[in-house]
Amino acid sequence: MMGDGMMDDSAPITADEIVVAYGDACATLTPRIKETLRNVNSGGVVEVRTDDPSAREGVPAWARLTGNPLVDVVEDDDQHTRFFIRKK
Amino acid sequence: MATILVNCAHGKEDPERATLPFVVANVAASADQEAIVFLTVEGVRLATKGYADGVRKEGFQPVQEVIQSFVASGGQIWACAACTKPRGIGDDDLIEGARIVTAANLVECLASGATAINVA
C-alpha cells in the first residue's frame, strides 16, 4: 500500500533501527517512533512494526507533520503493519 | 509548526480526564508541534512533584509516564496561577517542564495563533 507523501523506491529497504511496537496504540506509538529516530542519522531508516490497525492512518499523518518520509508500508495482515520511515 | 494548547482540569479524582490531555499533547509534541498542557482547577496538582505517581486509568499508560514522555519531547506544562495559589503550590513544588503562568500568558499565547482544544 502506498500512502500520501510516500516515495516509491524499488530498491530493498534496510532498516537501521527496528521498533517492535506490538500493543502500542496512538497514545504511545508516535512518541516511540520519535524517540527511536533520535538514534538514527539523517537518511537512516526506522522500521516500525505494529499490530494497531489505526496506525495505518496515524503514522502517515505523523510522517507528513514531521517531514520524515514514509518510504514503504507493508500490510502483513488485517492488523499487522510495517512502516519504513526515513529520517529527514 | 503549530502551537497546540490542551486544557486539563482534573487530577486524581478523574484519572481518565487527567491523562487524556497529556496523551493528545504528547502525540502533538512527538509530531514536532509546539505542545502545551494548560492545567487548571485540580489539574494543577499534576504539575507538582510526586502527585502523578500511581494515577492511572485502566487501558491508559500511567499519567506519570505520559508526562515524562511529553516533557522529554519538548512539551510544556503550564499551571494556572489563579489555581495554584489557593492550593499553596509554588515554583519549588513543580516538576521538570512545568511553570506557573498567568491568564495574560494564556491570552498572549492564543492571540499569537495557538489552537486551544479540550479533549476531556
N, CA and C atoms of all chains as a GROMACS GRO file, in nm:
protein
  624
    1MET      N    1   0.084  -0.119   0.000
    1MET     CA    2   0.000   0.000   0.000
    1MET      C    3   0.087   0.123   0.000
    2MET      N    4   0.052   0.223  -0.079
    2MET     CA    5   0.128   0.347  -0.080
    2MET      C    6   0.039   0.457  -0.028
    3GLY      N    7   0.082   0.528   0.075
    3GLY     CA    8   0.002   0.635   0.134
    3GLY      C    9   0.048   0.771   0.085
    4ASP      N   10  -0.019   0.874   0.128
    4ASP     CA   11   0.016   1.010   0.090
    4ASP      C   12   0.158   1.043   0.134
    5GLY      N   13   0.229   1.112   0.050
    5GLY     CA   14   0.361   1.161   0.087
    5GLY      C   15   0.469   1.055   0.079
    6MET      N   16   0.436   0.936   0.031
    6MET     CA   17   0.536   0.831   0.026
    6MET      C   18   0.620   0.841  -0.100
    7MET      N   19   0.742   0.794  -0.088
    7MET     CA   20   0.831   0.793  -0.203
    7MET      C   21   0.842   0.651  -0.254
    8ASP      N   22   0.820   0.632  -0.382
    8ASP     CA   23   0.832   0.499  -0.440
    8ASP      C   24   0.980   0.466  -0.460
    9ASP      N   25   1.023   0.358  -0.405
    9ASP     CA   26   1.164   0.320  -0.415
    9ASP      C   27   1.167   0.170  -0.435
   10SER      N   28   1.212   0.128  -0.553
   10SER     CA   29   1.206  -0.015  -0.585
   10SER      C   30   1.320  -0.093  -0.518
   11ALA      N   31   1.424  -0.023  -0.472
   11ALA     CA   32   1.536  -0.092  -0.407
   11ALA      C   33   1.491  -0.142  -0.269
   12PRO      N   34   1.547  -0.257  -0.227
   12PRO     CA   35   1.512  -0.308  -0.094
   12PRO      C   36   1.550  -0.206   0.013
   13ILE      N   37   1.469  -0.196   0.115
   13ILE     CA   38   1.494  -0.100   0.222
   13ILE      C   39   1.552  -0.174   0.342
   14THR      N   40   1.665  -0.126   0.389
   14THR     CA   41   1.727  -0.184   0.507
   14THR      C   42   1.708  -0.088   0.624
   15ALA      N   43   1.652  -0.140   0.732
   15ALA     CA   44   1.627  -0.055   0.849
   15ALA      C   45   1.752  -0.045   0.936
   16ASP      N   46   1.778   0.077   0.984
   16ASP     CA   47   1.888   0.097   1.079
   16ASP      C   48   1.844   0.066   1.221
   17GLU      N   49   1.716   0.086   1.247
   17GLU     CA   50   1.659   0.054   1.379
   17GLU      C   51   1.522  -0.007   1.356
   18ILE      N   52   1.486  -0.100   1.442
   18ILE     CA   53   1.352  -0.160   1.434
   18ILE      C   54   1.279  -0.136   1.565
   19VAL      N   55   1.157  -0.084   1.554
   19VAL     CA   56   1.072  -0.064   1.671
   19VAL      C   57   0.963  -0.170   1.668
   20VAL      N   58   0.964  -0.260   1.764
   20VAL     CA   59   0.856  -0.359   1.774
   20VAL      C   60   0.754  -0.301   1.872
   21ALA      N   61   0.647  -0.249   1.815
   21ALA     CA   62   0.552  -0.170   1.895
   21ALA      C   63   0.420  -0.244   1.912
   22TYR      N   64   0.426  -0.376   1.921
   22TYR     CA   65   0.302  -0.451   1.942
   22TYR      C   66   0.242  -0.413   2.077
   23GLY      N   67   0.116  -0.379   2.075
   23GLY     CA   68   0.049  -0.337   2.198
   23GLY      C   69   0.042  -0.186   2.212
   24ASP      N   70   0.127  -0.115   2.138
   24ASP     CA   71   0.120   0.032   2.144
   24ASP      C   72   0.005   0.081   2.056
   25ALA      N   73  -0.060   0.186   2.102
   25ALA     CA   74  -0.165   0.250   2.022
   25ALA      C   75  -0.126   0.395   1.999
   26CYS      N   76  -0.222   0.476   1.957
   26CYS     CA   77  -0.187   0.612   1.914
   26CYS      C   78  -0.119   0.691   2.025
   27ALA      N   79  -0.155   0.662   2.149
   27ALA     CA   80  -0.100   0.740   2.260
   27ALA      C   81   0.049   0.721   2.276
   28THR      N   82   0.098   0.605   2.240
   28THR     CA   83   0.238   0.575   2.268
   28THR      C   84   0.321   0.550   2.143
   29LEU      N   85   0.255   0.526   2.031
   29LEU     CA   86   0.329   0.484   1.912
   29LEU      C   87   0.418   0.594   1.856
   30THR      N   88   0.358   0.711   1.828
   30THR     CA   89   0.441   0.815   1.765
   30THR      C   90   0.547   0.870   1.860
   31PRO      N   91   0.521   0.881   1.992
   31PRO     CA   92   0.633   0.917   2.079
   31PRO      C   93   0.748   0.816   2.073
   32ARG      N   94   0.716   0.687   2.060
   32ARG     CA   95   0.821   0.585   2.048
   32ARG      C   96   0.898   0.600   1.917
   33ILE      N   97   0.825   0.630   1.810
   33ILE     CA   98   0.893   0.649   1.681
   33ILE      C   99   0.988   0.768   1.689
   34LYS      N  100   0.940   0.878   1.747
   34LYS     CA  101   1.024   0.996   1.757
   34LYS      C  102   1.149   0.966   1.840
   35GLU      N  103   1.129   0.896   1.951
   35GLU     CA  104   1.242   0.862   2.038
   35GLU      C  105   1.346   0.778   1.962
   36THR      N  106   1.298   0.683   1.883
   36THR     CA  107   1.390   0.596   1.810
   36THR      C  108   1.462   0.672   1.700
   37LEU      N  109   1.393   0.766   1.636
   37LEU     CA  110   1.458   0.844   1.530
   37LEU      C  111   1.578   0.923   1.581
   38ARG      N  112   1.576   0.954   1.710
   38ARG     CA  113   1.690   1.027   1.767
   38ARG      C  114   1.819   0.947   1.756
   39ASN      N  115   1.806   0.814   1.750
   39ASN     CA  116   1.925   0.728   1.745
   39ASN      C  117   1.976   0.704   1.603
   40VAL      N  118   1.908   0.763   1.506
   40VAL     CA  119   1.939   0.736   1.366
   40VAL      C  120   1.990   0.864   1.299
   41ASN      N  121   2.090   0.849   1.215
   41ASN     CA  122   2.140   0.966   1.142
   41ASN      C  123   2.043   1.006   1.031
   42SER      N  124   2.055   1.130   0.985
   42SER     CA  125   1.974   1.178   0.874
   42SER      C  126   1.992   1.084   0.754
   43GLY      N  127   1.880   1.043   0.695
   43GLY     CA  128   1.885   0.949   0.583
   43GLY      C  129   1.868   0.805   0.626
   44GLY      N  130   1.884   0.779   0.755
   44GLY     CA  131   1.865   0.644   0.808
   44GLY      C  132   1.718   0.607   0.812
   45VAL      N  133   1.693   0.477   0.823
   45VAL     CA  134   1.556   0.427   0.817
   45VAL      C  135   1.520   0.354   0.946
   46VAL      N  136   1.402   0.384   0.996
   46VAL     CA  137   1.346   0.312   1.110
   46VAL      C  138   1.228   0.230   1.061
   47GLU      N  139   1.230   0.103   1.097
   47GLU     CA  140   1.116   0.016   1.067
   47GLU      C  141   1.030   0.007   1.193
   48VAL      N  142   0.902   0.030   1.177
   48VAL     CA  143   0.808   0.025   1.289
   48VAL      C  144   0.711  -0.089   1.265
   49ARG      N  145   0.707  -0.183   1.358
   49ARG     CA  146   0.615  -0.296   1.347
   49ARG      C  147   0.502  -0.277   1.447
   50THR      N  148   0.380  -0.277   1.397
   50THR     CA  149   0.266  -0.250   1.485
   50THR      C  150   0.153  -0.349   1.457
   51ASP      N  151   0.072  -0.372   1.560
   51ASP     CA  152  -0.048  -0.454   1.543
   51ASP      C  153  -0.174  -0.370   1.562
   52ASP      N  154  -0.157  -0.237   1.557
   52ASP     CA  155  -0.270  -0.147   1.574
   52ASP      C  156  -0.318  -0.100   1.436
   53PRO      N  157  -0.435  -0.147   1.390
   53PRO     CA  158  -0.481  -0.108   1.256
   53PRO      C  159  -0.493   0.044   1.238
   54SER      N  160  -0.524   0.117   1.346
   54SER     CA  161  -0.540   0.263   1.332
   54SER      C  162  -0.407   0.332   1.300
   55ALA      N  163  -0.297   0.259   1.319
   55ALA     CA  164  -0.166   0.317   1.285
   55ALA      C  165  -0.157   0.346   1.135
   56ARG      N  166  -0.238   0.276   1.054
   56ARG     CA  167  -0.235   0.299   0.910
   56ARG      C  168  -0.285   0.439   0.874
   57GLU      N  169  -0.357   0.499   0.965
   57GLU     CA  170  -0.396   0.639   0.950
   57GLU      C  171  -0.298   0.730   1.023
   58GLY      N  172  -0.263   0.690   1.144
   58GLY     CA  173  -0.185   0.779   1.231
   58GLY      C  174  -0.040   0.798   1.190
   59VAL      N  175   0.026   0.690   1.150
   59VAL     CA  176   0.168   0.703   1.118
   59VAL      C  177   0.191   0.787   0.992
   60PRO      N  178   0.112   0.767   0.884
   60PRO     CA  179   0.131   0.857   0.769
   60PRO      C  180   0.107   1.004   0.805
   61ALA      N  181   0.008   1.032   0.891
   61ALA     CA  182  -0.017   1.171   0.933
   61ALA      C  183   0.103   1.226   1.009
   62TRP      N  184   0.157   1.142   1.098
   62TRP     CA  185   0.275   1.185   1.173
   62TRP      C  186   0.392   1.212   1.079
   63ALA      N  187   0.410   1.127   0.979
   63ALA     CA  188   0.520   1.146   0.883
   63ALA      C  189   0.502   1.276   0.805
   64ARG      N  190   0.379   1.306   0.766
   64ARG     CA  191   0.354   1.432   0.694
   64ARG      C  192   0.385   1.552   0.782
   65LEU      N  193   0.342   1.545   0.909
   65LEU     CA  194   0.363   1.657   1.001
   65LEU      C  195   0.511   1.682   1.026
   66THR      N  196   0.587   1.577   1.042
   66THR     CA  197   0.727   1.593   1.082
   66THR      C  198   0.821   1.606   0.962
   67GLY      N  199   0.772   1.570   0.843
   67GLY     CA  200   0.857   1.579   0.725
   67GLY      C  201   0.954   1.464   0.711
   68ASN      N  202   0.936   1.360   0.792
   68ASN     CA  203   1.018   1.239   0.776
   68ASN      C  204   0.945   1.145   0.680
   69PRO      N  205   1.001   1.123   0.560
   69PRO     CA  206   0.926   1.049   0.458
   69PRO      C  207   0.898   0.904   0.497
   70LEU      N  208   0.775   0.865   0.467
   70LEU     CA  209   0.736   0.725   0.483
   70LEU      C  210   0.768   0.657   0.351
   71VAL      N  211   0.873   0.575   0.350
   71VAL     CA  212   0.922   0.524   0.223
   71VAL      C  213   0.860   0.392   0.183
   72ASP      N  214   0.801   0.321   0.278
   72ASP     CA  215   0.730   0.199   0.242
   72ASP      C  216   0.637   0.159   0.356
   73VAL      N  217   0.528   0.093   0.317
   73VAL     CA  218   0.434   0.038   0.414
   73VAL      C  219   0.400  -0.104   0.369
   74VAL      N  220   0.416  -0.198   0.458
   74VAL     CA  221   0.384  -0.337   0.426
   74VAL      C  222   0.274  -0.384   0.521
   75GLU      N  223   0.159  -0.417   0.465
   75GLU     CA  224   0.049  -0.468   0.546
   75GLU      C  225   0.057  -0.620   0.544
   76ASP      N  226   0.103  -0.678   0.653
   76ASP     CA  227   0.125  -0.823   0.658
   76ASP      C  228  -0.007  -0.900   0.672
   77ASP      N  229  -0.102  -0.842   0.743
   77ASP     CA  230  -0.237  -0.899   0.752
   77ASP      C  231  -0.331  -0.787   0.794
   78ASP      N  232  -0.452  -0.822   0.841
   78ASP     CA  233  -0.550  -0.719   0.872
   78ASP      C  234  -0.504  -0.624   0.983
   79GLN      N  235  -0.417  -0.672   1.070
   79GLN     CA  236  -0.376  -0.591   1.185
   79GLN      C  237  -0.230  -0.549   1.182
   80HIS      N  238  -0.146  -0.638   1.132
   80HIS     CA  239  -0.002  -0.612   1.141
   80HIS      C  240   0.050  -0.533   1.022
   81THR      N  241   0.126  -0.429   1.055
   81THR     CA  242   0.181  -0.341   0.951
   81THR      C  243   0.326  -0.310   0.986
   82ARG      N  244   0.406  -0.296   0.881
   82ARG     CA  245   0.542  -0.248   0.897
   82ARG      C  246   0.557  -0.117   0.820
   83PHE      N  247   0.601  -0.015   0.893
   83PHE     CA  248   0.625   0.116   0.832
   83PHE      C  249   0.776   0.140   0.825
   84PHE      N  250   0.819   0.192   0.712
   84PHE     CA  251   0.961   0.227   0.695
   84PHE      C  252   0.970   0.379   0.681
   85ILE      N  253   1.034   0.441   0.780
   85ILE     CA  254   1.040   0.587   0.786
   85ILE      C  255   1.185   0.631   0.774
   86ARG      N  256   1.208   0.722   0.678
   86ARG     CA  257   1.344   0.772   0.661
   86ARG      C  258   1.359   0.903   0.736
   87LYS      N  259   1.462   0.915   0.815
   87LYS     CA  260   1.483   1.038   0.892
   87LYS      C  261   1.525   1.151   0.799
   88LYS      N  262   1.459   1.266   0.813
   88LYS     CA  263   1.489   1.379   0.724
   88LYS      C  264   1.626   1.436   0.755
   89MET      N  265   0.529   2.508   1.204
   89MET     CA  266   0.494   2.442   1.330
   89MET      C  267   0.376   2.514   1.395
   90ALA      N  268   0.279   2.437   1.437
   90ALA     CA  269   0.164   2.495   1.506
   90ALA      C  270   0.187   2.489   1.657
   91THR      N  271   0.116   2.575   1.728
   91THR     CA  272   0.114   2.566   1.874
   91THR      C  273  -0.022   2.512   1.917
   92ILE      N  274  -0.018   2.401   1.988
   92ILE     CA  275  -0.142   2.334   2.029
   92ILE      C  276  -0.147   2.333   2.180
   93LEU      N  277  -0.252   2.392   2.232
   93LEU     CA  278  -0.267   2.406   2.377
   93LEU      C  279  -0.387   2.321   2.421
   94VAL      N  280  -0.361   2.228   2.512
   94VAL     CA  281  -0.466   2.136   2.557
   94VAL      C  282  -0.494   2.162   2.704
   95ASN      N  283  -0.619   2.185   2.736
   95ASN     CA  284  -0.656   2.212   2.875
   95ASN      C  285  -0.678   2.083   2.953
   96CYS      N  286  -0.631   2.082   3.076
   96CYS     CA  287  -0.654   1.969   3.167
   96CYS      C  288  -0.697   2.025   3.301
   97ALA      N  289  -0.818   1.992   3.343
   97ALA     CA  290  -0.873   2.050   3.467
   97ALA      C  291  -0.892   1.945   3.576
   98HIS      N  292  -0.838   1.824   3.556
   98HIS     CA  293  -0.865   1.716   3.651
   98HIS      C  294  -0.736   1.651   3.701
   99GLY      N  295  -0.744   1.600   3.821
   99GLY     CA  296  -0.632   1.529   3.881
   99GLY      C  297  -0.675   1.389   3.922
  100LYS      N  298  -0.636   1.348   4.041
  100LYS     CA  299  -0.662   1.212   4.085
  100LYS      C  300  -0.810   1.177   4.090
  101GLU      N  301  -0.895   1.277   4.104
  101GLU     CA  302  -1.038   1.248   4.118
  101GLU      C  303  -1.098   1.194   3.989
  102ASP      N  304  -1.027   1.212   3.877
  102ASP     CA  305  -1.076   1.161   3.748
  102ASP      C  306  -0.955   1.126   3.660
  103PRO      N  307  -0.897   1.006   3.682
  103PRO     CA  308  -0.772   0.972   3.613
  103PRO      C  309  -0.781   0.977   3.460
  104GLU      N  310  -0.895   0.942   3.404
  104GLU     CA  311  -0.905   0.945   3.257
  104GLU      C  312  -0.896   1.088   3.206
  105ARG      N  313  -0.968   1.178   3.272
  105ARG     CA  314  -0.963   1.318   3.230
  105ARG      C  315  -0.829   1.383   3.264
  106ALA      N  316  -0.757   1.325   3.359
  106ALA     CA  317  -0.622   1.375   3.390
  106ALA      C  318  -0.522   1.329   3.285
  107THR      N  319  -0.546   1.212   3.228
  107THR     CA  320  -0.448   1.150   3.137
  107THR      C  321  -0.465   1.197   2.993
  108LEU      N  322  -0.589   1.197   2.946
  108LEU     CA  323  -0.612   1.217   2.802
  108LEU      C  324  -0.552   1.345   2.745
  109PRO      N  325  -0.561   1.460   2.815
  109PRO     CA  326  -0.497   1.580   2.758
  109PRO      C  327  -0.347   1.561   2.736
  110PHE      N  328  -0.280   1.490   2.827
  110PHE     CA  329  -0.137   1.466   2.810
  110PHE      C  330  -0.111   1.369   2.694
  111VAL      N  331  -0.201   1.273   2.675
  111VAL     CA  332  -0.186   1.179   2.563
  111VAL      C  333  -0.189   1.256   2.430
  112VAL      N  334  -0.289   1.341   2.416
  112VAL     CA  335  -0.303   1.417   2.291
  112VAL      C  336  -0.186   1.513   2.272
  113ALA      N  337  -0.150   1.582   2.379
  113ALA     CA  338  -0.040   1.677   2.370
  113ALA      C  339   0.092   1.605   2.342
  114ASN      N  340   0.106   1.485   2.397
  114ASN     CA  341   0.229   1.409   2.374
  114ASN      C  342   0.241   1.368   2.228
  115VAL      N  343   0.131   1.332   2.168
  115VAL     CA  344   0.133   1.298   2.025
  115VAL      C  345   0.168   1.424   1.944
  116ALA      N  346   0.113   1.538   1.984
  116ALA     CA  347   0.147   1.664   1.915
  116ALA      C  348   0.296   1.693   1.927
  117ALA      N  349   0.350   1.676   2.047
  117ALA     CA  350   0.493   1.702   2.068
  117ALA      C  351   0.578   1.605   1.987
  118SER      N  352   0.533   1.482   1.979
  118SER     CA  353   0.608   1.381   1.903
  118SER      C  354   0.604   1.410   1.755
  119ALA      N  355   0.506   1.489   1.713
  119ALA     CA  356   0.494   1.527   1.572
  119ALA      C  357   0.558   1.663   1.546
  120ASP      N  358   0.648   1.702   1.634
  120ASP     CA  359   0.726   1.825   1.618
  120ASP      C  360   0.642   1.952   1.621
  121GLN      N  361   0.528   1.948   1.687
  121GLN     CA  362   0.448   2.068   1.706
  121GLN      C  363   0.479   2.124   1.845
  122GLU      N  364   0.460   2.255   1.863
  122GLU     CA  365   0.477   2.313   1.996
  122GLU      C  366   0.352   2.275   2.076
  123ALA      N  367   0.373   2.200   2.182
  123ALA     CA  368   0.259   2.146   2.257
  123ALA      C  369   0.264   2.194   2.401
  124ILE      N  370   0.150   2.241   2.447
  124ILE     CA  371   0.139   2.292   2.584
  124ILE      C  372   0.017   2.228   2.649
  125VAL      N  373   0.034   2.176   2.771
  125VAL     CA  374  -0.082   2.137   2.850
  125VAL      C  375  -0.106   2.248   2.952
  126PHE      N  376  -0.224   2.305   2.946
  126PHE     CA  377  -0.259   2.414   3.037
  126PHE      C  378  -0.344   2.356   3.149
  127LEU      N  379  -0.286   2.353   3.269
  127LEU     CA  380  -0.352   2.292   3.383
  127LEU      C  381  -0.433   2.395   3.461
  128THR      N  382  -0.556   2.357   3.490
  128THR     CA  383  -0.642   2.444   3.570
  128THR      C  384  -0.710   2.360   3.679
  129VAL      N  385  -0.775   2.428   3.772
  129VAL     CA  386  -0.853   2.365   3.881
  129VAL      C  387  -0.770   2.252   3.945
  130GLU      N  388  -0.825   2.133   3.964
  130GLU     CA  389  -0.750   2.025   4.029
  130GLU      C  390  -0.634   1.974   3.942
  131GLY      N  391  -0.641   2.003   3.813
  131GLY     CA  392  -0.535   1.960   3.722
  131GLY      C  393  -0.399   2.018   3.758
  132VAL      N  394  -0.395   2.134   3.825
  132VAL     CA  395  -0.265   2.196   3.856
  132VAL      C  396  -0.180   2.106   3.947
  133ARG      N  397  -0.246   2.018   4.021
  133ARG     CA  398  -0.169   1.929   4.109
  133ARG      C  399  -0.080   1.833   4.029
  134LEU      N  400  -0.116   1.807   3.903
  134LEU     CA  401  -0.033   1.720   3.818
  134LEU      C  402   0.104   1.780   3.790
  135ALA      N  403   0.117   1.910   3.810
  135ALA     CA  404   0.246   1.976   3.787
  135ALA      C  405   0.337   1.967   3.908
  136THR      N  406   0.289   1.906   4.016
  136THR     CA  407   0.370   1.902   4.139
  136THR      C  408   0.441   1.768   4.154
  137LYS      N  409   0.555   1.773   4.219
  137LYS     CA  410   0.640   1.654   4.235
  137LYS      C  411   0.566   1.544   4.311
  138GLY      N  412   0.565   1.426   4.252
  138GLY     CA  413   0.510   1.308   4.319
  138GLY      C  414   0.361   1.288   4.306
  139TYR      N  415   0.289   1.393   4.268
  139TYR     CA  416   0.142   1.382   4.267
  139TYR      C  417   0.092   1.279   4.166
  140ALA      N  418   0.154   1.273   4.050
  140ALA     CA  419   0.104   1.186   3.943
  140ALA      C  420   0.139   1.038   3.965
  141ASP      N  421   0.228   1.011   4.060
  141ASP     CA  422   0.266   0.872   4.085
  141ASP      C  423   0.144   0.790   4.122
  142GLY      N  424   0.122   0.683   4.050
  142GLY     CA  425   0.010   0.595   4.084
  142GLY      C  426  -0.123   0.635   4.024
  143VAL      N  427  -0.128   0.748   3.954
  143VAL     CA  428  -0.252   0.788   3.889
  143VAL      C  429  -0.262   0.716   3.755
  144ARG      N  430  -0.360   0.629   3.742
  144ARG     CA  431  -0.372   0.553   3.619
  144ARG      C  432  -0.516   0.511   3.594
  145LYS      N  433  -0.562   0.533   3.474
  145LYS     CA  434  -0.692   0.483   3.429
  145LYS      C  435  -0.667   0.353   3.353
  146GLU      N  436  -0.746   0.251   3.384
  146GLU     CA  437  -0.730   0.123   3.316
  146GLU      C  438  -0.737   0.144   3.164
  147GLY      N  439  -0.642   0.085   3.094
  147GLY     CA  440  -0.639   0.098   2.948
  147GLY      C  441  -0.550   0.211   2.900
  148PHE      N  442  -0.501   0.292   2.994
  148PHE     CA  443  -0.411   0.402   2.959
  148PHE      C  444  -0.275   0.378   3.022
  149GLN      N  445  -0.174   0.442   2.964
  149GLN     CA  446  -0.043   0.449   3.029
  149GLN      C  447  -0.059   0.526   3.160
  150PRO      N  448   0.022   0.495   3.261
  150PRO     CA  449   0.020   0.579   3.382
  150PRO      C  450   0.048   0.725   3.346
  151VAL      N  451  -0.026   0.815   3.406
  151VAL     CA  452  -0.014   0.956   3.367
  151VAL      C  453   0.128   1.007   3.389
  152GLN      N  454   0.194   0.955   3.491
  152GLN     CA  455   0.331   0.999   3.519
  152GLN      C  456   0.424   0.966   3.402
  153GLU      N  457   0.403   0.847   3.340
  153GLU     CA  458   0.484   0.809   3.224
  153GLU      C  459   0.454   0.898   3.104
  154VAL      N  460   0.327   0.930   3.086
  154VAL     CA  461   0.290   1.015   2.972
  154VAL      C  462   0.351   1.154   2.990
  155ILE      N  463   0.347   1.204   3.113
  155ILE     CA  464   0.404   1.336   3.141
  155ILE      C  465   0.554   1.335   3.114
  156GLN      N  466   0.622   1.231   3.158
  156GLN     CA  467   0.767   1.221   3.135
  156GLN      C  468   0.799   1.221   2.986
  157SER      N  469   0.725   1.141   2.910
  157SER     CA  470   0.746   1.132   2.766
  157SER      C  471   0.718   1.267   2.700
  158PHE      N  472   0.613   1.334   2.747
  158PHE     CA  473   0.573   1.464   2.693
  158PHE      C  474   0.684   1.567   2.715
  159VAL      N  475   0.735   1.573   2.835
  159VAL     CA  476   0.841   1.670   2.866
  159VAL      C  477   0.968   1.637   2.788
  160ALA      N  478   1.000   1.506   2.776
  160ALA     CA  479   1.119   1.465   2.702
  160ALA      C  480   1.108   1.503   2.554
  161SER      N  481   0.986   1.512   2.503
  161SER     CA  482   0.965   1.551   2.362
  161SER      C  483   0.957   1.702   2.345
  162GLY      N  484   0.981   1.775   2.453
  162GLY     CA  485   0.980   1.920   2.443
  162GLY      C  486   0.849   1.985   2.480
  163GLY      N  487   0.755   1.907   2.531
  163GLY     CA  488   0.625   1.962   2.571
  163GLY      C  489   0.637   2.051   2.694
  164GLN      N  490   0.548   2.149   2.700
  164GLN     CA  491   0.547   2.243   2.813
  164GLN      C  492   0.422   2.221   2.898
  165ILE      N  493   0.441   2.236   3.027
  165ILE     CA  494   0.327   2.226   3.120
  165ILE      C  495   0.309   2.362   3.185
  166TRP      N  496   0.192   2.418   3.164
  166TRP     CA  497   0.162   2.548   3.224
  166TRP      C  498   0.056   2.527   3.332
  167ALA      N  499   0.084   2.575   3.450
  167ALA     CA  500  -0.011   2.566   3.560
  167ALA      C  501  -0.070   2.705   3.586
  168CYS      N  502  -0.200   2.712   3.588
  168CYS     CA  503  -0.271   2.839   3.604
  168CYS      C  504  -0.243   2.898   3.743
  169ALA      N  505  -0.192   3.021   3.745
  169ALA     CA  506  -0.156   3.084   3.872
  169ALA      C  507  -0.277   3.104   3.962
  170ALA      N  508  -0.391   3.132   3.902
  170ALA     CA  509  -0.511   3.153   3.982
  170ALA      C  510  -0.556   3.025   4.052
  171CYS      N  511  -0.511   2.910   4.000
  171CYS     CA  512  -0.548   2.781   4.059
  171CYS      C  513  -0.438   2.726   4.151
  172THR      N  514  -0.312   2.759   4.122
  172THR     CA  515  -0.204   2.710   4.208
  172THR      C  516  -0.202   2.786   4.341
  173LYS      N  517  -0.229   2.915   4.336
  173LYS     CA  518  -0.217   2.997   4.457
  173LYS      C  519  -0.307   2.949   4.571
  174PRO      N  520  -0.437   2.930   4.548
  174PRO     CA  521  -0.522   2.884   4.660
  174PRO      C  522  -0.490   2.743   4.707
  175ARG      N  523  -0.416   2.668   4.627
  175ARG     CA  524  -0.378   2.532   4.667
  175ARG      C  525  -0.239   2.528   4.729
  176GLY      N  526  -0.178   2.643   4.746
  176GLY     CA  527  -0.049   2.650   4.812
  176GLY      C  528   0.066   2.596   4.728
  177ILE      N  529   0.049   2.596   4.597
  177ILE     CA  530   0.152   2.542   4.507
  177ILE      C  531   0.241   2.656   4.457
  178GLY      N  532   0.372   2.639   4.476
  178GLY     CA  533   0.468   2.740   4.430
  178GLY      C  534   0.570   2.679   4.336
  179ASP      N  535   0.662   2.763   4.289
  179ASP     CA  536   0.762   2.718   4.191
  179ASP      C  537   0.844   2.600   4.242
  180ASP      N  538   0.874   2.600   4.370
  180ASP     CA  539   0.958   2.493   4.426
  180ASP      C  540   0.889   2.357   4.424
  181ASP      N  541   0.758   2.357   4.408
  181ASP     CA  542   0.682   2.231   4.409
  181ASP      C  543   0.675   2.166   4.271
  182LEU      N  544   0.720   2.237   4.168
  182LEU     CA  545   0.690   2.193   4.031
  182LEU      C  546   0.786   2.088   3.978
  183ILE      N  547   0.732   2.003   3.892
  183ILE     CA  548   0.814   1.904   3.822
  183ILE      C  549   0.886   1.971   3.706
  184GLU      N  550   0.987   1.900   3.652
  184GLU     CA  551   1.060   1.950   3.536
  184GLU      C  552   0.962   1.973   3.420
  185GLY      N  553   0.980   2.082   3.351
  185GLY     CA  554   0.897   2.112   3.234
  185GLY      C  555   0.772   2.192   3.267
  186ALA      N  556   0.749   2.216   3.398
  186ALA     CA  557   0.628   2.287   3.439
  186ALA      C  558   0.662   2.428   3.487
  187ARG      N  559   0.570   2.520   3.465
  187ARG     CA  560   0.585   2.654   3.522
  187ARG      C  561   0.447   2.713   3.547
  188ILE      N  562   0.445   2.807   3.638
  188ILE     CA  563   0.320   2.874   3.672
  188ILE      C  564   0.304   2.996   3.581
  189VAL      N  565   0.189   3.006   3.519
  189VAL     CA  566   0.165   3.118   3.427
  189VAL      C  567   0.035   3.189   3.464
  190THR      N  568   0.022   3.308   3.413
  190THR     CA  569  -0.097   3.388   3.440
  190THR      C  570  -0.192   3.383   3.321
  191ALA      N  571  -0.310   3.437   3.342
  191ALA     CA  572  -0.408   3.444   3.233
  191ALA      C  573  -0.354   3.527   3.118
  192ALA      N  574  -0.269   3.626   3.150
  192ALA     CA  575  -0.211   3.709   3.043
  192ALA      C  576  -0.121   3.625   2.952
  193ASN      N  577  -0.047   3.531   3.012
  193ASN     CA  578   0.036   3.441   2.931
  193ASN      C  579  -0.051   3.358   2.838
  194LEU      N  580  -0.161   3.309   2.893
  194LEU     CA  581  -0.252   3.228   2.813
  194LEU      C  582  -0.309   3.309   2.697
  195VAL      N  583  -0.355   3.429   2.727
  195VAL     CA  584  -0.415   3.513   2.624
  195VAL      C  585  -0.312   3.549   2.517
  196GLU      N  586  -0.191   3.579   2.561
  196GLU     CA  587  -0.084   3.611   2.465
  196GLU      C  588  -0.059   3.493   2.371
  197CYS      N  589  -0.057   3.373   2.430
  197CYS     CA  590  -0.033   3.252   2.351
  197CYS      C  591  -0.143   3.233   2.246
  198LEU      N  592  -0.267   3.250   2.291
  198LEU     CA  593  -0.380   3.231   2.199
  198LEU      C  594  -0.384   3.342   2.094
  199ALA      N  595  -0.356   3.465   2.137
  199ALA     CA  596  -0.358   3.577   2.042
  199ALA      C  597  -0.248   3.563   1.937
  200SER      N  598  -0.145   3.488   1.971
  200SER     CA  599  -0.035   3.466   1.876
  200SER      C  600  -0.065   3.353   1.779
  201GLY      N  601  -0.182   3.292   1.794
  201GLY     CA  602  -0.222   3.193   1.695
  201GLY      C  603  -0.232   3.050   1.744
  202ALA      N  604  -0.211   3.027   1.874
  202ALA     CA  605  -0.221   2.890   1.925
  202ALA      C  606  -0.364   2.838   1.910
  203THR      N  607  -0.372   2.709   1.890
  203THR     CA  608  -0.502   2.644   1.885
  203THR      C  609  -0.527   2.576   2.018
  204ALA      N  610  -0.638   2.610   2.082
  204ALA     CA  611  -0.672   2.550   2.211
  204ALA      C  612  -0.778   2.444   2.191
  205ILE      N  613  -0.755   2.329   2.253
  205ILE     CA  614  -0.855   2.223   2.242
  205ILE      C  615  -0.883   2.165   2.380
  206ASN      N  616  -1.003   2.112   2.392
  206ASN     CA  617  -1.043   2.045   2.515
  206ASN      C  618  -1.085   1.904   2.477
  207VAL      N  619  -1.017   1.806   2.530
  207VAL     CA  620  -1.042   1.668   2.486
  207VAL      C  621  -1.108   1.584   2.593
  208ALA      N  622  -1.121   1.636   2.712
  208ALA     CA  623  -1.177   1.552   2.819
  208ALA      C  624  -1.262   1.635   2.914
   0.00000   0.00000   0.00000
